[in-house]
Amino acid sequence: MSQVGIDHERAGHWVDGVATCQYWHGGCAWGFARTNRQRRDELKLRQQAKIDDNERIAIALEGAELGFWEWDIATDSFRLSARSLAMFGFTSDDEKIGATHAAWQARIHPEDLPVVLAKVRAYQENPSERLECEYRVRHRSSVWIWVLDLGRWLGDAGRQLIVGTLLDISSRKEMEQQLLCMAITDPLTGLSNRRAFNERLQLEWERLKRSPEIQAALVLCDIYHFKRINGTYSQTV
């Protein structure tokens, strides 16, 4: 007894199935066991549902202004979505800015790169939590774009993948910098205020304690009597 697979056109479409062949002395007899047409239709429905899900995910990412990336660790292949490319001034037809993870690292700000690499290494050693980084990436116009990078480990068909999203947070970072500037400077003179002075003094004091051989002196200077000006005009200004 043996089994063979067959394809046959019936009612204008192809169906496949499995036939069992029983050999006798005078020849053979074929018995059609089952058709897989229903299974094929179910597979089509699942594939279409997967496509629909992917389309909905793409729409959600676009609405949230999120870019997508995928890193194959074994091959170092690094893929950016069209939204991610647009975030940095590129299109899908342009030269790829991150064909490998090493190429992507080359676009990260030098001050941020060591922190990013340390977080990536720590995540690879313990991928139980998500990867989260904030860093600057060089735009096509050479300006720096702040991004929030969130990633997750994904085992896919035996590949070692990390996938994630990118969000442009440049506006938030600019606002944070403005708030910090307002907190440590005098609004009238633009000079560092008492808070900034105390913080700087504390840092220098700690440095002096670590290096007792250094001699230092504290000098206070009221530039052009700004204290009097500030006391007179700061409320109205």
C-alpha positions in Angstrom: 0.0 0.0 0.0 1.3 3.5 -0.8 0.0 7.1 -0.7 0.4 9.7 -3.4 -0.7 13.3 -3.6 -2.8 14.5 -6.6 -4.0 17.7 -8.1 -7.1 17.8 -10.2 -9.2 20.5 -11.8 -12.8 20.4 -10.9 -15.5 22.9 -11.3 -13.1 25.5 -12.6 -10.5 25.3 -9.8 -7.7 23.1 -8.7 -8.0 20.9 -5.6 -5.5 18.7 -4.0 -5.9 15.5 -2.0 -4.4 12.2 -1.0 -5.1 8.8 -2.7 -4.4 5.3 -1.4 -3.3 2.8 -4.0 -4.0 -1.0 -3.3 -2.2 -3.4 -5.7 -3.8 -6.6 -6.8 -2.6 -9.3 -9.1 -4.7 -8.0 -12.0 -3.8 -4.3 -11.6 -4.5 -1.7 -9.0 -7.4 0.2 -7.5 -7.3 3.9 -6.5 -9.2 5.1 -3.5 -9.5 8.9 -3.0 -9.1 9.5 0.7 -9.7 13.2 1.3 -9.6 16.6 -0.3 -7.6 19.5 1.2 -9.7 22.2 -0.5 -11.3 23.2 2.8 -7.9 23.3 4.5 -6.5 25.5 1.6 -9.5 27.9 2.0 -8.8 28.1 5.8 -5.2 28.8 5.1 -6.2 31.6 2.7 -8.4 33.1 5.4 -5.7 33.0 8.0 -3.2 34.6 5.6 -5.8 37.4 4.8 -6.4 37.9 8.5 -2.7 38.2 9.0 -2.4 40.8 6.2 -5.4 42.7 7.7 -3.7 42.7 11.2 -0.4 44.0 9.7 -2.3 46.8 7.9 -4.0 47.8 11.1 -0.7 47.8 13.0 0.8 49.9 10.3 -2.0 52.4 10.5 -1.7 52.5 14.3 2.1 53.1 14.1 1.5 55.9 11.6 -1.2 57.5 13.7 1.1 57.5 16.7 4.0 58.8 14.6 6.1 55.8 15.5 8.8 54.4 13.3 9.6 50.6 13.3 13.0 48.8 13.3 14.2 45.3 13.2 17.7 44.0 14.1 18.8 40.4 13.1 21.7 39.9 15.6 23.2 36.9 13.8 23.7 38.8 10.5 23.8 42.4 12.0 21.1 43.2 9.4 19.2 46.4 10.6 15.9 47.4 8.8 14.1 50.7 9.3 10.5 51.3 8.2 9.5 54.0 5.8 8.3 56.1 8.8 11.6 55.7 10.6 13.5 56.8 7.4 11.3 59.8 7.0 11.9 60.8 10.6 15.6 61.4 9.6 14.9 63.0 6.3 15.3 59.9 4.1 12.9 58.0 1.8 12.7 54.3 0.9 14.5 55.0 -2.4 17.5 56.7 -0.7 20.6 55.1 0.4 19.9 53.0 3.4 21.1 54.8 6.6 21.0 51.6 8.7 21.6 48.5 6.6 23.5 47.1 9.5 23.4 47.9 13.2 27.0 49.2 13.0 25.9 51.7 10.3 23.0 52.8 12.6 25.4 53.3 15.5 27.5 55.6 13.3 24.5 58.0 13.2 24.1 58.1 17.0 25.5 61.2 18.8 29.0 60.4 20.2 28.0 61.5 23.7 25.0 59.1 23.7 26.6 56.1 22.0 28.4 54.6 25.0 25.2 54.7 27.1 23.2 53.2 24.2 25.7 50.3 23.6 25.8 49.6 27.4 22.0 49.3 27.5 21.9 47.1 24.4 24.5 44.7 25.9 22.7 44.6 29.2 19.4 43.8 27.4 21.0 41.0 25.3 22.2 39.4 28.5 18.8 39.7 30.2 16.0 40.3 27.7 13.2 39.8 30.2 12.5 43.5 30.3 12.1 45.9 27.4 15.0 47.9 25.9 14.5 51.6 26.5 16.9 54.4 25.4 16.7 58.1 24.7 19.4 59.4 22.4 20.2 61.7 19.5 20.4 60.6 15.9 21.9 62.6 13.0 19.3 63.9 10.6 20.0 64.1 6.9 20.3 67.8 7.3 23.0 67.2 10.0 20.8 68.4 12.9 20.4 66.1 15.9 17.0 64.4 16.4 16.1 63.1 19.9 14.4 59.7 19.8 12.8 57.4 22.3 13.7 53.9 21.4 11.7 50.9 22.8 12.6 47.4 21.8 11.7 43.8 22.6 13.4 40.4 22.0 11.5 38.3 19.3 12.4 34.8 18.4 11.3 34.3 14.8 11.9 31.0 12.9 15.1 30.4 14.7 16.4 33.9 14.2 17.7 36.2 17.0 15.7 39.3 16.5 15.1 42.5 18.4 12.3 44.7 17.1 11.2 48.1 18.3 9.8 51.5 17.7 11.2 55.0 17.4 9.5 58.2 18.5 10.7 61.7 17.8 10.9 63.5 21.2 12.9 66.5 20.1 10.1 68.9 21.1 9.9 67.4 24.5 13.7 67.6 25.0 13.6 71.3 23.9 10.9 72.1 26.4 12.8 70.3 29.2 15.9 72.3 28.3 13.9 75.5 28.5 12.4 74.6 31.9 15.9 73.7 33.2 17.2 77.1 31.9 14.4 78.9 33.7 15.1 77.0 36.9 18.8 77.9 37.1 19.0 81.4 35.5 17.7 84.8 36.5 15.0 85.9 34.1 16.0 89.5 34.1 19.8 89.3 33.8 20.2 85.8 32.2 22.8 85.0 34.8 22.9 81.9 36.9 20.6 82.2 39.9 21.2 81.1 43.6 20.1 77.5 42.9 22.6 77.1 40.1 25.3 78.7 42.2 24.6 76.4 45.2 24.6 73.3 42.9 27.9 74.3 41.4 29.4 75.2 44.7 28.4 71.7 46.1 30.1 70.0 43.1 33.3 72.0 43.6 33.3 71.4 47.3 33.1 67.6 46.7 35.9 67.8 44.2 38.1 69.7 46.8 37.4 67.1 49.4 38.6 64.4 47.1 41.7 66.4 46.2 42.8 68.2 49.5 46.1 69.3 47.8 44.1 71.8 45.7 43.7 75.3 47.2 40.6 77.3 46.3 38.9 80.6 47.2 35.3 81.7 46.8 34.8 85.1 45.2 31.4 86.8 45.0 30.9 89.6 42.6 27.8 91.8 42.2 28.1 92.9 38.6 27.1 96.5 38.2 24.9 96.3 41.3 22.4 94.0 39.6 21.0 93.1 42.9 19.6 96.6 43.3 18.3 96.5 39.7 16.8 93.1 40.1 15.1 94.1 43.3 13.6 97.3 41.8 12.5 96.0 38.4 12.2 92.2 38.5 8.6 92.2 39.5 7.4 94.4 36.7 9.7 92.9 34.1 
